[in-house]
Amino acid sequence: MSHKLHIAVALATASLAGTIQANEATELEEVVVTASRTAQSVDEALAPVTVITREDIERSQATSVPELLSKTPSMQISTYGGAGSLPNVYLRGTSTPQTLVLIDGMKVNAPSSGSAPLQYIDPSQIERIEIVRGPRSSLYGADAIGGVIQIFTRKGTQKPKLSLKVGTGSRNTGEYGINFSGSSTDVRYNLGANLYETGGYDNTLELKDGDGDKDAYRNKSVFGSVSKHFSNGLEVGGAFSHAEGKSEYDNNYPAVDYTTQPYNIFRIANASVYTSIPVTEAWSTRVDAGYMEELSRGNVIDNSTGESSDDYFSNNKRYSISWKNDIAWHESQYLIAGVDYSKDQYDGSTDYKDDSRDNTGVFVQNTSYLGNSDLELSLRNDKNEAYGSNTTGGASLGYDIASELRLILSYGKAFRAPTLSDLYYPFGGNSKLKPEKSENYEAALKGKLADYNWGLSAFQNNMDDMIIYDTNVNQSQNVEKARIRGVEFTIQTQTLGWDLNSSLSLLDPENRTATDKGKVLIYRAKQLFRLDVDKQFNRLGLGATFRAQGKSYKDAANQVEVAGFGTVDLRMSVDVAPELKAGLKVVNLFDKEYQAVYGYRGEPSGVFVTFTWTPEI
């Protein structure tokens, strides 16, 4: 795509930056917005991007966001238990709070913990997910050290469509969903609801036979969106989602008396509105406002009496507003500039010294299209009442070596602010913590050879003042140095009608502090591999996934090893009738016993069946 066409597409779709769908932006190339906060094709993005589409979600038959994210190169997912349990998300070897998570452009990392409630987000409400690997603080502010995960909720298109879904499977699992969407003249709409529940399985391994319980999970969700486009180019819209339920979990310590069943009652809600105005042919402006809330309430049931007692509660809220401008100020120059503001609030059973903070960020990015090369420069300043001012910047250069071969060189600074828990938690908080800072260098090649689309990236992320929980002093501490090196290789092709999508990531996540210098950062695997194969035979679809993960370590001294593993999943879909589709998924086909987190077994073998009916209306 030429730079003039790119600028035209970017301006035409800037108003949809939080809701864009690739097939509406251009029929030529798939469009992403997360890498640069404006529309561009995947090939033009100057950062490694993975896109998970609605088609991918339905084909995979995934029931959780962590399951979907596991297909991303250099993405390691591990959980403290089964469905609904807390996931660890290690993107390029960084920790969970070091990855920024957005829903329709709105940050959802919790102010208290820094983690996003990915385990509670229903895949039924998702249109697509974009994962950008590498720092993006110069565009998005804090927490984007490892990268950015942006979830786009479903929007209506074309004629009205109704979809009904029912599923069942191993471990007393059931799923029931409904979705209605469409567009009428200049209005788009989508409304849906879903119920997912499972009896779970015994997750603990510390005792010979575990703790004897099965950790059940139940999630009820509703979601919707609406937007209207006016004849003068003005567009307004909004979206909401609400999920609530119950998640049982284990206290996995040998000394615990296993006579109780702990569980968590959760509620998460997100709402956002936007308006987009084409000021001139070369200038588009957009305002987004959002609200998020995450409520968790812990309870414990005494198994002998059946009585329930309160354990803890936490309530995180965030109010945000963003103003972004897209300006094509020259036929070869494209400028993005704006302001982000957010207000975080916390209430809970843990008493923090401060329970709120606000942040104002000012950002600017300019892209220059110089013949067969693109140059992207970005700068951002964040001012936060809790940790002061931080300035970050980035630079990327893309050079077309040949028509099907591109070289990308990039540099980026990023930071993560200490969370409220890091600073003030009574049992280990440290009010003297400084923000983490990082510098990332990357070189990448991507191209096409015959029927093979491939990419190769090498990067190094140097981190200062990384925040860890030091068990020697039972307190959060800044550690002086950490370094993560890595190489990623991806390849997509089609052979004998089979679609093959594979990735290999080799990481070196090293602690550089004096005490543990040269040791591998905890729970980071050095090798990650995934292969997906799929083929459509008329009405029958077949697919399989093989994933493998190298060993990791539970502790900073690398004394306790967690063995590597490999698993195989199968999937099948059948068009039973024009309006009825059946799906079959087999997880952990060979019932491999493994653990990604020490003491917690991975998901055992299971079989799940779904039926989706889309009647003509």
Secondary structure, DSSP 8 states (H G I E B T S, - for coil): --HHHHHHHHHHHGGGTTT--HHHH-SSS-EE-TTTTS-EETTT-SS-EEEEEHHHHHHHT--SHHHHHTTSTTEEEEESSSTTS-EEEEETT--GGGEEEEETTEE---TTTS---GGG--GGGEEEEEEEES--HHHH-TT-SSEEEEEEE----SS-EEEEEEEEETTTEEEEEEEEEEEETTEEEEEEEEEEEE-----B-SSTTTTS----EEEEEEEEEEEEE-TTS-EEEEEEEEEEEEEE-----TTS---EEEEEEEEEEEEEEEEEEEEETTEEEEEEEEEEEEEEEEEEEETTT--EEEEEEEEEEEEEEEEEEEEEEETTEEEEEEEEEEEEEEEESS--S--EEEEEEEEEEEEEEETTEEEEEEEEEEEETTTEEEEEEEEEEEEEEETTEEEEEEEEEEEE---HHHHH-TTT--TT---EEEEEEEEEEEEEETTEEEEEEEEEEEEEEEEEEETTTTEEEEEEEEEEEEEEEEEEEEETTEEEEEEEEEEEEEE-STTTTT-B-TT--SEEEEEEEEEEETTEEEEEEEEEE--EESSTTS-SEE--EEEEEEEEEEEEETTEEEEEEEESTT-----SBTTB-----EEEEEEEE----
